[in-house]
């Protein structure tokens, strides 16, 4: 009795492994033939594919955020965004046609014998008069062989696939060197372009300022009275001048007077009641010169006409005046001790600085009066004067602003050259590949096995689903509801033989089509995707 004959089998419930095994055994050739052919195609693909080698180098991006108020802080974005930006910059540079063209030209110059094609003909074309077509073709081939990926945070790899392991290694070296130069230049070039633009704007603003100052000077010379010419008080700073004059008067007549009285009393006690000779100090040429310079700087600072250097010069100038007073005191009172001389110096400095304030008040009050008298007599000329001065001041402010921008761009360029903010360094140099990465034998074998298993099992299941014949008595009884009283063997005839050949031909055509699709996937599509 045939152990796989289902005539005596009875239908049951649940999964029957023996029934599944019998089904596969009954259609064993439909399973084994595609299975063996798919495995054979995978083996053919492994043996016939051209070996591909891969050489890569690793680049590390180091972020160095600055805390300077002048330079922009590069860490205002998240670290993930910085890594994404770095990957985008790397891909943009190494996949650019012009960049790959330069890489091909550099490689052809350094290693002409490694150019694709080899032989004396390629070498002559590279070193001859017109190497452009050769390097252009080579650059187009490189565009599909360059690989860039992020290994981990702040770590990226750049590599090249090639059929020649030494050429892949040498190409990666050239590509890495050119990339580092290009990346650094790409960071500096936009800022130098910005600086050049600002330099052009600065020249334009300088010409505008010169023109406004010329117009103002001509107007003052032709239309204004001699008393107003050179007057620093104008419509724009008149309110500031009034406020400054009020502060000076309050300080001069109130707080400074009381403090001066106290210091004078201490100085008299040191000298035994004698009066300190302040006039002797004010007549000293060095002290008088320092006082005049203080008057000019203090006056400019009060009206807001001084520069940053004016503000920084006031402190050292006051210290210089104090040093001159101390040296003069040592000459005038050599017998006094250090503490007593210090008391005398404080009184003298306060008295002389009070004289500086008095001169400033007098000059400021006179300039305010002259300007108001002029505006009362000639309102139209006063308005024209205010307009010209405002235009000159606006042009001067624009020039100062663009000069600050130029200084900032110069600092940014220096920072780029010094690689402040972030820099790219070589983390791992390229190495000569030890073995090919393609074809991947394990990957192809697994793909062939899975494809063979899927095709064989799928064909068996499809054949079983399409088979509408009865194979057991109980199937007829259960499905048709008829009682089977007997069975007869299959009678071989021409009709049954033709039907059997027809079914075999259909399955053979189906197997051939499926195997053709598998062959295309293993032998054509896989090499392209890899």
C-alpha positions in Angstrom: 0.0 0.0 0.0 1.3 3.5 -0.9 1.8 5.4 2.4 1.1 8.7 0.6 -2.2 7.5 -0.9 -5.0 9.7 0.4 -7.8 7.2 -0.5 -8.1 5.9 3.0 -7.4 9.2 4.7 -10.1 10.9 6.7 -10.5 14.6 7.1 -9.8 16.0 10.5 -9.6 19.3 12.2 -6.5 21.4 12.7 -3.2 21.5 10.9 -1.9 18.1 9.6 1.9 18.2 8.9 1.7 14.8 7.2 -0.8 16.0 4.8 1.4 19.0 3.9 4.4 16.7 3.5 2.4 14.5 1.2 1.4 17.5 -0.8 5.0 18.6 -1.3 6.1 15.1 -2.1 3.4 14.7 -4.7 4.7 17.8 -6.5 8.4 17.4 -5.6 9.7 18.2 -9.0 7.8 21.5 -9.1 9.6 22.4 -5.9 13.1 21.0 -6.4 13.7 22.2 -10.0 13.2 26.0 -9.3 15.0 25.6 -6.0 18.1 24.1 -7.5 18.1 26.5 -10.5 17.8 29.6 -8.2 20.7 28.4 -6.1 22.7 27.8 -9.3 22.0 31.3 -10.5 23.2 32.8 -7.2 26.4 30.8 -7.6 26.8 32.0 -11.2 26.3 35.6 -10.0 29.0 35.2 -7.3 31.5 33.7 -9.8 30.8 36.1 -12.7 30.4 39.5 -11.0 33.5 41.8 -11.3 35.0 42.3 -7.8 34.5 45.8 -6.5 36.8 47.3 -3.8 36.1 50.2 -1.5 38.6 52.5 0.2 37.4 55.2 2.6 38.7 57.9 5.0 37.0 59.2 8.1 36.6 62.9 8.8 35.8 64.2 12.3 34.0 67.5 12.7 35.1 69.4 15.8 32.7 72.1 17.1 34.4 74.9 19.0 31.6 77.5 19.9 32.9 80.9 20.7 31.6 83.1 23.6 32.8 86.3 21.9 30.4 89.2 21.6 31.9 90.0 18.2 32.0 86.6 16.5 28.8 84.8 16.0 28.1 81.8 18.3 28.0 78.7 16.1 26.4 76.6 18.9 23.0 78.3 18.8 21.6 75.3 17.0 21.3 71.8 18.2 24.1 69.3 17.7 21.9 67.2 15.4 21.4 70.2 13.1 25.1 70.9 13.0 25.8 67.3 12.0 23.1 67.5 9.3 24.6 70.7 8.0 28.1 69.1 8.0 26.8 66.1 6.1 25.1 68.3 3.6 28.2 70.4 3.0 30.4 67.3 2.5 27.9 65.8 0.0 27.5 69.1 -1.8 31.3 69.5 -2.3 32.3 65.9 -3.2 29.5 65.3 -5.6 29.9 68.6 -7.5 30.9 68.2 -11.2 33.6 70.9 -11.1 35.1 69.4 -7.9 35.2 65.9 -9.4 36.7 67.3 -12.6 39.5 68.8 -10.5 39.9 65.5 -8.7 40.2 63.6 -12.0 42.7 66.1 -13.4 44.8 65.9 -10.2 44.7 62.1 -10.3 45.6 62.0 -13.9 48.6 64.3 -13.2 49.8 62.2 -10.2 48.9 58.7 -11.4 48.4 58.6 -15.2 49.1 54.9 -15.3 46.1 54.3 -13.1 43.6 56.0 -15.4 40.8 53.7 -16.7 41.9 51.8 -19.8 45.6 51.7 -18.9 48.4 51.4 -21.4 50.5 53.9 -23.3 47.5 55.3 -25.1 45.8 56.6 -21.9 49.0 57.9 -20.6 49.7 59.9 -23.8 46.2 61.3 -23.7 46.6 62.5 -20.2 50.0 64.1 -20.5 49.3 65.3 -24.1 47.9 68.5 -25.4 44.2 67.7 -24.8 43.5 65.6 -21.7 40.1 67.1 -21.1 38.0 64.4 -22.8 39.7 61.7 -20.8 39.4 63.4 -17.4 35.8 64.4 -18.1 34.8 60.9 -18.8 36.7 59.8 -15.7 35.0 62.5 -13.6 31.5 61.3 -14.8 32.4 57.8 -13.7 33.5 59.1 -10.3 30.2 60.7 -9.6 28.5 57.3 -9.3 31.4 55.8 -7.3 31.8 58.3 -4.5 30.2 57.4 -1.2 29.5 59.7 1.8 27.8 58.7 5.0 27.7 59.6 8.6 29.3 56.9 10.8 28.3 58.4 14.1 27.9 61.8 15.7 30.6 64.2 14.4 32.2 61.4 12.4 31.7 61.1 8.6 33.3 58.8 6.0 34.2 59.6 2.4 35.1 56.7 0.1 35.3 55.5 -3.5 34.4 52.2 -5.1 36.5 50.8 -7.9 37.4 47.5 -9.5 41.1 48.2 -8.9 42.0 48.2 -5.2 45.0 50.4 -5.6 43.2 52.9 -7.8 40.4 53.1 -5.2 43.0 53.9 -2.5 44.9 56.5 -4.5 41.6 58.2 -5.6 40.4 58.4 -2.0 43.7 60.1 -1.0 43.4 62.7 -3.8 39.7 63.2 -3.0 40.4 63.7 0.7 43.1 66.3 0.0 41.0 68.2 -2.5 38.0 68.1 -0.2 39.8 69.6 2.8 41.1 72.5 0.6 37.7 73.1 -1.0 35.9 73.0 2.3 38.2 75.5 3.9 38.0 77.8 0.8 34.2 77.5 0.8 34.1 78.9 4.3 36.4 81.8 3.6 35.3 82.8 0.1 31.7 84.0 1.0 33.1 86.2 3.8 35.8 87.7 1.6 33.1 88.4 -0.9 31.1 90.2 1.8 34.1 92.1 2.9 34.9 93.2 -0.7 31.3 94.4 -1.0 31.5 96.3 2.2 34.8 97.9 1.1 33.0 99.2 -2.0 30.2 100.5 0.1 32.6 102.2 2.4 34.2 104.1 -0.4 30.8 105.2 -1.5 29.9 106.3 2.0 33.3 108.1 2.3 32.6 110.1 -0.8 29.1 110.9 0.4 30.5 112.2 3.7 33.2 114.3 2.0 30.5 115.9 -0.2 28.2 116.6 2.8 31.1 118.2 4.8 32.1 120.2 1.7 28.6 121.6 1.4 28.5 122.4 5.1 31.8 124.1 5.0 30.9 126.2 2.0 27.6 127.2 3.6 29.3 128.2 6.8 31.9 130.3 5.0 29.4 132.0 2.7 26.3 132.6 4.7 27.1 132.5 8.4 28.6 135.2 10.7 32.1 134.8 12.0 30.7 134.3 15.6 28.9 131.1 14.6 31.5 129.6 12.4 33.1 126.6 14.2 30.4 126.6 16.9 29.9 122.9 18.0 26.4 123.6 19.3 23.7 123.0 16.7 20.0 122.1 16.4 20.7 118.4 17.0 22.6 118.8 20.2 21.1 122.0 21.7 19.0 120.2 24.2 21.9 118.0 25.2 24.1 121.1 25.6 21.4 122.8 27.8 21.2 119.6 30.0 25.0 119.3 30.3 25.3 123.0 31.2 22.7 122.5 34.0 24.5 119.5 35.4 27.9 121.4 35.3 26.4 124.4 37.2 24.8 122.2 39.8 27.9 120.2 40.4 30.2 123.3 40.3 28.3 125.5 42.7 26.9 122.8 45.1 28.7 119.5 45.6 32.2 120.5 44.4 32.1 123.7 46.5 31.5 121.9 49.7 34.2 119.2 48.9 36.7 121.9 47.9 36.2 123.7 51.2 36.9 120.5 53.1 40.0 119.8 51.2 41.3 123.4 51.5 40.8 123.2 55.3 42.9 120.0 55.4 45.6 121.5 53.2 45.8 124.6 55.4 46.2 122.4 58.5 49.1 120.6 56.8 50.9 123.9 55.9 50.2 125.4 59.3 47.5 127.8 58.1 49.3 129.0 55.0 47.4 129.1 51.7 48.4 126.7 49.0 49.7 128.5 45.9 47.3 127.2 43.3 48.3 129.9 40.8 51.8 128.6 40.7 50.5 125.2 39.4 48.1 126.7 36.9 51.0 128.7 35.3 53.2 125.6 34.8 53.4 124.9 31.1 52.9 121.1 31.3 50.0 121.4 33.7 48.4 124.2 31.7 48.7 122.1 28.5 47.1 119.1 30.2 44.3 121.3 31.4 43.6 122.7 27.9 43.5 119.2 26.5 41.1 118.2 29.2 38.9 121.1 28.4 38.7 120.1 24.7 38.0 116.4 25.4 35.5 117.0 28.2 33.7 119.5 25.9 33.5 117.0 23.0 32.3 114.2 25.4 29.5 116.5 26.8 28.1 117.2 23.3 28.5 113.6 22.2 30.9 114.6 19.4 33.8 112.6 20.6 34.8 109.1 19.3 35.4 106.0 21.3 39.0 107.0 21.5 38.0 110.3 23.1 36.2 108.5 26.0 39.2 106.1 26.5 41.6 109.1 26.5 39.9 111.0 29.3 41.0 108.6 32.1 44.7 108.5 31.2 44.7 112.3 30.7 43.3 112.8 34.2 45.9 110.5 35.6 48.6 112.4 33.7 47.4 115.7 35.3 47.5 114.1 38.7 51.1 112.9 38.1 52.2 116.4 37.0 50.6 117.9 40.2 52.4 115.3 42.4 55.8 116.0 40.7 55.3 119.7 41.1 54.3 119.3 44.8 57.5 117.4 45.5 59.5 120.3 44.2 57.4 123.0 46.0 57.2 121.1 49.4 60.1 118.8 49.7 60.0 118.7 53.5 56.4 117.2 53.6 55.8 113.5 54.1 53.9 111.3 51.7 50.6 111.5 53.4 50.8 115.3 53.7 51.8 115.7 50.1 48.9 113.5 49.1 46.5 115.8 50.9 48.0 118.8 49.2 47.8 117.0 45.8 44.1 116.2 46.3 43.3 119.8 47.0 45.3 121.1 44.0 43.8 118.5 41.6 40.3 119.4 42.7 41.0 123.1 42.4 42.6 122.8 38.9 39.9 120.4 37.7 37.3 122.8 39.0 39.0 125.5 36.8 38.6 123.1 33.8 34.9 122.8 34.5 34.6 126.5 34.8 36.2 127.0 31.4 33.9 124.3 29.9 30.8 126.1 31.4 31.9 129.4 30.1 32.6 128.1 26.6 29.4 126.0 26.5 27.3 128.9 27.7 28.8 131.3 25.1 28.3 128.8 22.3 24.6 128.2 23.3 24.0 131.9 23.4 25.6 132.5 20.0 23.6 129.8 18.4 20.3 131.0 19.8 21.1 134.6 18.8 21.8 133.4 15.3 18.7 131.3 15.0 16.6 134.3 16.2 18.2 136.6 13.6 18.3 134.3 10.7 15.8 131.4 11.0 16.0 130.2 7.4 19.8 130.0 7.4 19.6 128.3 10.7 17.3 125.6 9.3 19.6 125.1 6.4 22.5 124.8 8.7 20.7 122.3 10.8 19.8 120.2 7.8 23.4 120.2 6.4 24.8 119.3 9.8 22.2 116.5 10.2 23.1 115.1 6.7 26.8 115.3 7.5 26.2 113.5 10.9 24.1 110.8 9.2 26.8 110.2 6.6 29.4 110.0 9.3 27.3 107.5 11.3 26.9 105.4 8.2 30.6 105.4 7.5 31.3 104.4 11.1 28.7 101.6 11.0 30.1 100.1 7.8 33.7 100.3 9.2 32.5 98.3 12.2 31.0 95.7 9.8 34.3 95.5 7.9 36.2 95.0 11.1 33.7 92.2 12.1 34.1 90.5 8.7 37.9 90.7 9.0 37.6 89.0 12.4 35.3 86.3 10.9 37.8 85.7 8.1 40.6 85.3 10.6 38.4 83.0 12.6 37.7 80.9 9.5 41.4 80.7 8.7 42.1 79.7 12.4 39.1 77.3 12.2 37.3 78.9 15.1 33.7 77.7 15.4 34.2 74.3 13.8 36.9 72.5 11.9 37.2 69.2 9.9 40.1 67.0 10.7 41.1 63.6 9.3 40.1 61.0 11.8 41.3 58.0 9.8 43.5 57.9 6.7 42.4 55.8 3.7 43.9 52.3 3.5 44.5 49.9 0.7 41.4 47.5 0.5 42.2 44.0 1.7 39.4 42.4 -0.1 36.4 43.1 -2.4 33.1 44.3 -0.9 31.2 43.1 -4.0 30.0 40.5 -4.7 28.9 39.8 -1.2 28.8 36.0 -1.1 26.9 35.7 2.1 24.3 38.2 0.9 23.9 36.7 -2.5 23.7 33.1 -1.1 21.0 34.2 1.3 19.1 36.0 -1.4 19.3 32.9 -3.7 18.2 30.6 -0.9 15.3 32.7 0.1 14.3 33.3 -3.5 14.6 29.5 -4.3 12.5 28.6 -1.2 9.9 31.2 -2.1 9.6 30.1 -5.7 9.5 26.4 -5.0 7.1 26.6 -2.2 4.9 29.2 -4.0 4.7 27.0 -7.1 3.7 24.0 -5.0 1.0 25.9 -3.1 -0.2 27.6 -6.4 -0.5 24.2 -8.1 -2.4 22.8 -5.1 -4.8 25.7 -5.1 -5.5 25.4 -8.8 -6.0 21.6 -8.7 -9.8 20.9 -8.6 -9.6 17.1 -8.8 -10.7 14.7 -6.0 -8.1 12.6 -4.3 -10.0 10.8 -1.6 -13.4 9.1 -1.3 -14.4 11.1 1.7 -13.8 14.4 -0.3 -16.4 13.3 -2.8 -18.9 12.2 -0.1 -18.4 15.4 2.0 -18.5 17.8 -0.9 -21.2 16.1 -3.2 -23.2 14.4 -0.5 -23.2 11.1 -2.4 -22.4 7.6 -1.2 -19.4 6.0 -3.0 -20.0 2.3 -3.6 -16.8 1.5 -5.5 -13.7 2.9 -7.2 -11.9 2.0 -10.5 -8.3 2.7 -11.5 -7.4 5.5 -13.9 -7.6 4.4 -17.5 -4.7 5.7 -19.6 -5.9 7.1 -22.9 -4.9 9.7 -25.4 -7.2 12.2 -23.9 -5.7 11.9 -20.5 -2.2 11.9 -21.9 -2.8 15.2 -23.9 -4.3 16.8 -20.8 -1.3 15.8 -18.7 1.2 17.1 -21.3 -0.8 20.3 -21.5 -0.6 20.8 -17.7 3.1 20.1 -17.7 3.7 22.6 -20.6 1.8 25.3 -18.7 3.8 24.7 -15.5 7.1 24.6 -17.5 6.3 28.0 -19.1 5.4 29.4 -15.7 8.7 28.1 -14.1 10.7 29.5 -16.9 9.1 33.0 -16.6 9.7 33.0 -12.8 13.3 31.9 -13.2 13.9 34.5 -15.8 12.7 37.2 -13.4 15.0 35.7 -10.7 17.9 35.7 -13.1 17.4 39.4 -13.9 17.3 40.2 -10.2 20.4 38.3 -9.3 22.5 38.9 -12.4 21.5 42.4 -13.5 19.6 44.4 -10.8 21.8 43.4 -7.8 25.1 44.5 -9.4 23.5 47.9 -10.3 22.1 48.4 -6.7 25.4 47.4 -5.1 
